Amino acid sequence: MEEETLRKMALEQYLQGKSPQSIYQEMGRSKPWFFKWLERYRAGKAEWYQDLSTAPHSHALETPATMRSLIKNIRIQLEENPYAQVGVSAIKWECQKLGIIPPSDSTINRILRKEGLLQIVWVKISLKISNSPLFMRFL
């Protein structure tokens, strides 16, 4: 039998005058189970018999949307100038000029990565080694 149906049946029996102990024992449930659903029923909500979500209602550590969009906009503005620095320190500097306390470096990098604004530049280093066994020369 479906769990919601069991809950409704238990409360119907209770409302007809049956004792709570006999109800939860016949149904193979615990005393806390019965009184949990009785309490929800008494709260007066129409869908008292349905499970409540256990997911958090908010994410306390999430960066606010306004801060994310500000960082994104600052980065885009900095990229418009071909000679400007566009990294984390430049973004933090711009935030401070606006009177805003910037988030940490890792948070700024995370936001830029999620927005697709990080540019990874690979630099190829070539080494030339002299014929002399005692010296190495880097060019």
C-alpha positions as CSV (number, residue, x, y, z in Angstrom):
1,M,0.0,0.0,0.0
2,E,1.2,3.5,-0.8
3,E,2.6,5.5,2.1
4,E,0.3,8.5,1.7
5,T,-2.8,6.1,1.8
6,L,-1.5,4.6,5.0
7,R,-1.2,8.0,6.6
8,K,-4.8,8.9,5.6
9,M,-6.1,5.6,6.8
10,A,-4.4,6.0,10.2
11,L,-5.9,9.4,10.7
12,E,-9.4,8.3,9.6
13,Q,-9.2,5.5,12.2
14,Y,-8.1,7.9,14.8
15,L,-10.9,10.3,14.0
16,Q,-13.4,7.4,14.3
17,G,-12.2,6.9,17.9
18,K,-9.7,4.2,17.6
19,S,-6.7,4.4,20.0
20,P,-3.4,5.6,18.6
21,Q,-1.5,2.6,20.0
22,S,-3.8,0.0,18.2
23,I,-3.6,2.0,15.0
24,Y,0.2,2.2,14.7
25,Q,0.7,-1.4,15.9
26,E,-1.8,-2.8,13.4
27,M,-0.1,-0.9,10.6
28,G,3.4,-1.9,11.7
29,R,4.5,1.6,12.3
30,S,6.1,3.4,15.2
31,K,4.6,5.7,17.8
32,P,6.6,8.7,16.5
33,W,5.4,8.0,13.0
34,F,1.8,8.2,14.0
35,F,2.1,11.3,16.1
36,K,4.2,13.0,13.4
37,W,1.3,12.7,10.9
38,L,-1.3,13.5,13.6
39,E,0.6,16.8,14.3
40,R,0.7,17.6,10.6
41,Y,-3.0,16.9,10.2
42,R,-3.8,19.2,13.2
43,A,-1.8,22.0,11.6
44,G,-4.6,22.3,9.1
45,K,-2.8,22.1,5.8
46,A,-4.7,20.6,2.9
47,E,-1.8,18.3,1.9
48,W,-0.7,17.3,5.4
49,Y,-0.1,13.6,4.3
50,Q,2.6,14.5,1.7
51,D,6.3,14.4,2.4
52,L,8.1,17.7,2.8
53,S,11.2,18.4,0.8
54,T,14.5,17.9,2.8
55,A,16.4,20.2,0.4
56,P,17.8,23.4,1.8
57,H,15.6,26.5,1.1
58,S,18.6,28.6,0.4
59,H,22.3,28.3,-0.2
60,A,24.0,30.4,2.4
61,L,27.4,30.3,0.8
62,E,26.3,31.2,-2.7
63,T,27.6,34.4,-4.2
64,P,24.7,36.8,-4.7
65,A,23.5,37.2,-8.3
66,T,24.3,41.0,-8.2
67,M,27.9,40.3,-7.3
68,R,28.3,37.7,-10.0
69,S,26.9,40.0,-12.7
70,L,29.1,42.9,-11.4
71,I,32.2,40.8,-11.7
72,K,31.2,39.6,-15.2
73,N,30.5,43.2,-16.3
74,I,33.8,44.5,-14.9
75,R,35.7,41.7,-16.7
76,I,33.9,42.5,-20.0
77,Q,34.7,46.2,-19.7
78,L,38.3,45.5,-18.9
79,E,38.6,43.3,-22.0
80,E,37.5,46.2,-24.2
81,N,40.7,47.9,-23.5
82,P,43.5,45.9,-25.3
83,Y,46.2,47.2,-22.9
84,A,44.3,46.7,-19.6
85,Q,44.9,43.9,-17.2
86,V,41.9,41.7,-16.9
87,G,42.8,39.3,-14.1
88,V,41.5,38.9,-10.5
89,S,43.6,41.7,-9.1
90,A,42.3,44.2,-11.7
91,I,38.7,43.1,-11.0
92,K,39.2,43.5,-7.3
93,W,40.7,46.9,-7.9
94,E,37.7,48.0,-9.9
95,C,35.3,46.7,-7.1
96,Q,37.2,48.7,-4.5
97,K,37.0,51.8,-6.7
98,L,33.2,51.4,-6.6
99,G,33.3,51.0,-2.8
100,I,32.4,47.3,-2.9
101,I,34.2,44.7,-0.9
102,P,35.3,42.1,-3.5
103,P,35.0,38.4,-3.0
104,S,38.1,36.2,-2.7
105,D,40.4,35.4,-5.6
106,S,39.1,31.9,-5.9
107,T,35.5,33.1,-5.9
108,I,36.2,35.5,-8.7
109,N,37.9,32.8,-10.7
110,R,35.0,30.4,-10.2
111,I,32.5,33.1,-11.4
112,L,34.6,33.8,-14.5
113,R,35.0,30.1,-15.3
114,K,31.2,29.5,-15.0
115,E,30.6,32.5,-17.3
116,G,33.2,31.3,-19.8
117,L,35.3,34.4,-19.4
118,L,38.6,32.7,-18.4
119,Q,41.2,32.5,-21.0
120,I,43.9,29.9,-20.5
121,V,47.0,30.7,-22.4
122,W,49.5,27.9,-22.9
123,V,53.1,29.0,-23.4
124,K,55.5,26.7,-25.1
125,I,59.0,26.9,-23.8
126,S,61.8,25.6,-25.9
127,L,65.2,24.9,-24.5
128,K,68.5,25.0,-26.4
129,I,71.4,23.2,-24.8
130,S,74.9,24.1,-25.6
131,N,77.3,21.5,-26.8
132,S,79.4,22.1,-23.7
133,P,78.5,19.6,-21.0
134,L,79.1,22.1,-18.2
135,F,76.7,24.8,-19.3
136,M,73.1,25.0,-20.1
137,R,71.8,28.1,-21.6
138,F,68.1,29.1,-21.6
139,L,66.9,31.2,-24.5
